[in-house]
Amino acid sequence: MAGKKKPKVAVWKFASCDGCQLSLLDCEDELLAVAEAIEIANFPEASRAVVKGPYDLSLVEGSITTPHDEERIHQVRRSSKFLVTIGACATAGGIQALRNFKDVQDFVSIVYATPDYIDTLAKSSAISDHVRVDFELRGCPINKYQLVEVVSAYLKDRKPVTPAHSVCVECKRRGTVCVMVSQGTLCMGPVVHAGCGAICPAYDRGCYGCFGPKETPNTESLSEWFKDHGMGNEELVRAYRSFNAYATPFRKESERHD
Amino acid sequence: MTKKTRTIKVDYLARVEGEGALYIKIKDDVVQDVKLKIFEPPRFFEAFLQGRDFREAPDITARICGICPVAYQMSAIHAMENALGIQLEGPLREIRRLMYCGEWIESHVLHIYMLHAPDFLGYEDAVRMAKDHKEIVERGLQLKKIGNEIVSLVGGREIHPINARVGGFYKVFAKTEFDGLKERLKWARDAALETVRWTAQLPFPEFEQDYEFVALRHPEEYPFNEGRLVSNRGLDIAVADYENHFVEEHVEHSNALHSVLKERDSYFVGPMARYNLNFERLSPLAQEAALESGLGRECNNPFKSIVVRSVEVLYACDEALRILESYEKPDRPHIDLEPRESVGYSCTEAPRGILYHRYSIDAQGRILNARIVPPTSQNQKTIENDLWKFVPKFLDLPEEKLTWQCEQAIRNYDPCISCATHFLKLDLERV
C-alpha cells in the first residue's frame, strides 16, 4: 500500500455503550502510528471531520433496535468494501437483547414516563441479521489487540487470526489453575469463546461469558455440571442470559431451563 | 446584521460519547429555540435489571457506559452495600478510591486531549492536532494510558473491569505488585502538572455564568464514593433523599426529560461542581497548581472546565500515589453478604458528575426495581441554558465558526449521551 492512497476506515455506532470503539482510542501506543497508515474517514466519537464513502473498512459497534437504524445499516453496508462488527452488541444483540425474552412495551413503560414517545423495535438484533458481515469480533468489550489485528488483516487482504476455541485454552496458556476444579467456582469458560485472555479465573473468579459461545459449545454438559454443584434453574437461565443472551447456543440453553 | 432567520444545525455531534444532535433557531438576532437532541437508541437497563441477582448489578450496569464503567460499578456496589447495611473500611475502601482515580485519569485525559483541546486550537480532531503538536498529544496518550493501567491492574481490564464486587473484590494484591505502577504514576503526576499549565493558557471566551453546582462532599476527602449532596445554594442532603429534591421535568422547548432541583431549577454536576464545592479538599499540590495557573478557588466559566479537569487529573495521580504509599494488603478480598428485603441508595462521582443508583431487593436478593440517574441527564438543561446565553454574544461570527463554538460549548460538559439515554426520552424528529 506504500505510496498509494491510504485505506479509508469508518466507525459506526448503533445501540451500544461506546466501549468497543473506545478500544481504538485506548491503543495509546499504537494510535498515532495507525492513524498514519489509514485515513480515519468517519469516526464521530473522535473527530468532527467526515470524509464521504465508499470506505475500505467499516467497523460497526452496537445492535439494531430502532426502525431508523434498521435502514441505516444498509447504507453502511452499501458504502463499505469490508464490514466488521466489533463487540457483543453488534455480533449478538448485546445486553439489550434481554428485551427479546419479554414484551418490549413492558420495558418501555418501566423506564419512560411517556412511553408513546419511544420508537423501538421488539427485538435487539445482531448486524448479521440485517446485512452481510465479513467478520465478527467478539467480546464485551472487545480485546483491543484483536482489534488491531483485525484492522491490519483486512487492510492487507488476509484473514484475521482470532482463535475460536474456549477460554479454558487461554487459562492453560496463562498457567492459571482451573478455578472450577481447584476451588469449585462455577465458570463458563468451557463454552465461552476465547479472546479476553482468560482474565476472570486469573482474578479468582469464574468466567461470566463476555465473549459469547465458542464454536460447537457443549452447553448441555456444562449445565449438568452446574446443577450437580447446586445451581438452580433461575441461576442457570441468568448465567446464559447476559451480554450474549441472544447468541443461538446461549439462547437455546437458557430456554431449556426457563 | 440583516434581519433574518438563521438556524444552526449539527446533525451528528462529534467528539461526544453517543448520538446527539443540536438545533438552534435564531430570528432577528434573537434566539428562538435551542434543542440538544438525543437520538441514541434506548436500552432499558432499569427494566431488565428486574429479577436479576443483586450481585449482578455492578457487571450489568457497567455496560451502560464503556467510558465510565467504574462509576457504574461503584454506584451499584455502594447502593447494594447500603441496602445490606454495611460500609467497607480500610484497604478495601482505599482500593476502590484507587480504581476511581484510574477512571478519572483515563476519562478526563481522553476529554482534555482528544475531545476538547482540538476545539481551542482549531483542529477537527487530536490526530490532526498531533501533526503540529505531536509531543503534546503523545503526553496526553501516555497519561491516559496510566489511568487505564490502574483500572486494568486493579480491575482486570480497562473497559468493563471484572474484579469489583458487592462486598469488596474477587482478588486483592500484595503491596509489591504495585511497585511498577507507582514509578509510572510519578511520571504521570508531572505530566498532569504540565497539563494544568498547558490548558490554563488556552484561549477562553468570556462566559462567566451563575450556576447552582451540585456535588458530593465528604468531611475530609475530595469525593469519590461517599458524602452528602451539597450545592452552593444551600442544598445539603443525604444521598437517600435524592429523589425528594430532584425531579425529571418535561419542558416545552425540548422533547427530552430534564432533571431539575425541585426547589429551584437547573443545576450543574461534574468537575466544575466538585471543584467549586470541594476546593480545600484537593491535595496541596493540586490546590497550588490550580491557583498558580490562575484558575482561582471558584470557576464559573464552563469553557475553563478543561483546566478543572486537568486539576482533577493531577489530584487523581497524587491521591493514587498516596493510596499506594500507605497500602497494606487486606486480610481478605471481600466480605460475604446475605441478602435481605431492603432498599439501597448510592451516589458516586463519575468523571462527568454525580451518578445516582437506587435498588430495592427481596429476601432472596432479586432486584425488584432499579433507578439510575446519570450525570449527563442532569446537565442537559444547563447545557441548553448555556447555549441560549452564549449564541447572542457571538452572532457576528460566520456560520461555520458559530456552529463550531456551539459544539465546543456542549463539549464543555463532556456529555455522555450513551449514559443519558436509557433515561432520556427518544426523539426521532430529524433536524
HADDOCK unambig.tbl for C-alpha pairs under 7 A between the chains (distance, minus, plus):
assign (segid A and resid 15 and name CA) (segid B and resid 41 and name CA) 5.63 0.50 0.50
assign (segid A and resid 17 and name CA) (segid B and resid 63 and name CA) 6.07 0.50 0.50
assign (segid A and resid 17 and name CA) (segid B and resid 64 and name CA) 5.40 0.50 0.50
assign (segid A and resid 17 and name CA) (segid B and resid 65 and name CA) 4.57 0.50 0.50
assign (segid A and resid 17 and name CA) (segid B and resid 66 and name CA) 5.17 0.50 0.50
assign (segid A and resid 17 and name CA) (segid B and resid 418 and name CA) 5.83 0.50 0.50
assign (segid A and resid 18 and name CA) (segid B and resid 17 and name CA) 6.74 0.50 0.50
assign (segid A and resid 18 and name CA) (segid B and resid 18 and name CA) 6.82 0.50 0.50
assign (segid A and resid 18 and name CA) (segid B and resid 65 and name CA) 6.65 0.50 0.50
assign (segid A and resid 18 and name CA) (segid B and resid 66 and name CA) 5.36 0.50 0.50
assign (segid A and resid 19 and name CA) (segid B and resid 65 and name CA) 6.76 0.50 0.50
assign (segid A and resid 19 and name CA) (segid B and resid 66 and name CA) 3.60 0.50 0.50
assign (segid A and resid 19 and name CA) (segid B and resid 67 and name CA) 6.16 0.50 0.50
assign (segid A and resid 19 and name CA) (segid B and resid 159 and name CA) 6.51 0.50 0.50
assign (segid A and resid 28 and name CA) (segid B and resid 141 and name CA) 5.23 0.50 0.50
assign (segid A and resid 28 and name CA) (segid B and resid 142 and name CA) 6.56 0.50 0.50
assign (segid A and resid 28 and name CA) (segid B and resid 145 and name CA) 6.22 0.50 0.50
assign (segid A and resid 32 and name CA) (segid B and resid 127 and name CA) 6.81 0.50 0.50
assign (segid A and resid 44 and name CA) (segid B and resid 14 and name CA) 4.52 0.50 0.50
assign (segid A and resid 44 and name CA) (segid B and resid 15 and name CA) 5.97 0.50 0.50
assign (segid A and resid 45 and name CA) (segid B and resid 14 and name CA) 5.53 0.50 0.50
assign (segid A and resid 45 and name CA) (segid B and resid 15 and name CA) 4.43 0.50 0.50
assign (segid A and resid 45 and name CA) (segid B and resid 16 and name CA) 5.65 0.50 0.50
assign (segid A and resid 45 and name CA) (segid B and resid 17 and name CA) 5.95 0.50 0.50
assign (segid A and resid 46 and name CA) (segid B and resid 14 and name CA) 6.86 0.50 0.50
assign (segid A and resid 46 and name CA) (segid B and resid 15 and name CA) 4.97 0.50 0.50
assign (segid A and resid 46 and name CA) (segid B and resid 114 and name CA) 6.99 0.50 0.50
assign (segid A and resid 46 and name CA) (segid B and resid 115 and name CA) 6.57 0.50 0.50
assign (segid A and resid 46 and name CA) (segid B and resid 125 and name CA) 6.32 0.50 0.50
assign (segid A and resid 47 and name CA) (segid B and resid 14 and name CA) 5.94 0.50 0.50
assign (segid A and resid 47 and name CA) (segid B and resid 15 and name CA) 5.76 0.50 0.50
assign (segid A and resid 47 and name CA) (segid B and resid 124 and name CA) 5.72 0.50 0.50
assign (segid A and resid 47 and name CA) (segid B and resid 125 and name CA) 4.66 0.50 0.50
assign (segid A and resid 48 and name CA) (segid B and resid 14 and name CA) 4.92 0.50 0.50
assign (segid A and resid 48 and name CA) (segid B and resid 15 and name CA) 6.69 0.50 0.50
assign (segid A and resid 48 and name CA) (segid B and resid 124 and name CA) 5.38 0.50 0.50
assign (segid A and resid 48 and name CA) (segid B and resid 125 and name CA) 6.71 0.50 0.50
assign (segid A and resid 49 and name CA) (segid B and resid 124 and name CA) 5.71 0.50 0.50
assign (segid A and resid 65 and name CA) (segid B and resid 41 and name CA) 6.86 0.50 0.50
assign (segid A and resid 66 and name CA) (segid B and resid 41 and name CA) 6.81 0.50 0.50
assign (segid A and resid 96 and name CA) (segid B and resid 43 and name CA) 5.40 0.50 0.50
assign (segid A and resid 98 and name CA) (segid B and resid 48 and name CA) 6.60 0.50 0.50
assign (segid A and resid 107 and name CA) (segid B and resid 44 and name CA) 6.36 0.50 0.50
assign (segid A and resid 107 and name CA) (segid B and resid 47 and name CA) 5.27 0.50 0.50
assign (segid A and resid 108 and name CA) (segid B and resid 44 and name CA) 6.96 0.50 0.50
assign (segid A and resid 110 and name CA) (segid B and resid 47 and name CA) 5.79 0.50 0.50
assign (segid A and resid 111 and name CA) (segid B and resid 44 and name CA) 6.28 0.50 0.50
assign (segid A and resid 111 and name CA) (segid B and resid 46 and name CA) 6.22 0.50 0.50
assign (segid A and resid 111 and name CA) (segid B and resid 47 and name CA) 6.39 0.50 0.50
assign (segid A and resid 111 and name CA) (segid B and resid 423 and name CA) 6.79 0.50 0.50
assign (segid A and resid 112 and name CA) (segid B and resid 423 and name CA) 6.99 0.50 0.50
assign (segid A and resid 112 and name CA) (segid B and resid 425 and name CA) 6.91 0.50 0.50
assign (segid A and resid 117 and name CA) (segid B and resid 425 and name CA) 6.76 0.50 0.50
assign (segid A and resid 117 and name CA) (segid B and resid 426 and name CA) 6.36 0.50 0.50
assign (segid A and resid 118 and name CA) (segid B and resid 425 and name CA) 6.84 0.50 0.50
assign (segid A and resid 118 and name CA) (segid B and resid 426 and name CA) 5.55 0.50 0.50
assign (segid A and resid 141 and name CA) (segid B and resid 159 and name CA) 6.49 0.50 0.50
assign (segid A and resid 141 and name CA) (segid B and resid 160 and name CA) 6.85 0.50 0.50
assign (segid A and resid 199 and name CA) (segid B and resid 156 and name CA) 6.32 0.50 0.50
assign (segid A and resid 200 and name CA) (segid B and resid 162 and name CA) 6.64 0.50 0.50
assign (segid A and resid 203 and name CA) (segid B and resid 163 and name CA) 6.75 0.50 0.50
assign (segid A and resid 203 and name CA) (segid B and resid 170 and name CA) 6.19 0.50 0.50
assign (segid A and resid 203 and name CA) (segid B and resid 171 and name CA) 5.34 0.50 0.50
assign (segid A and resid 204 and name CA) (segid B and resid 170 and name CA) 5.97 0.50 0.50
assign (segid A and resid 204 and name CA) (segid B and resid 171 and name CA) 6.19 0.50 0.50
assign (segid A and resid 205 and name CA) (segid B and resid 170 and name CA) 6.27 0.50 0.50
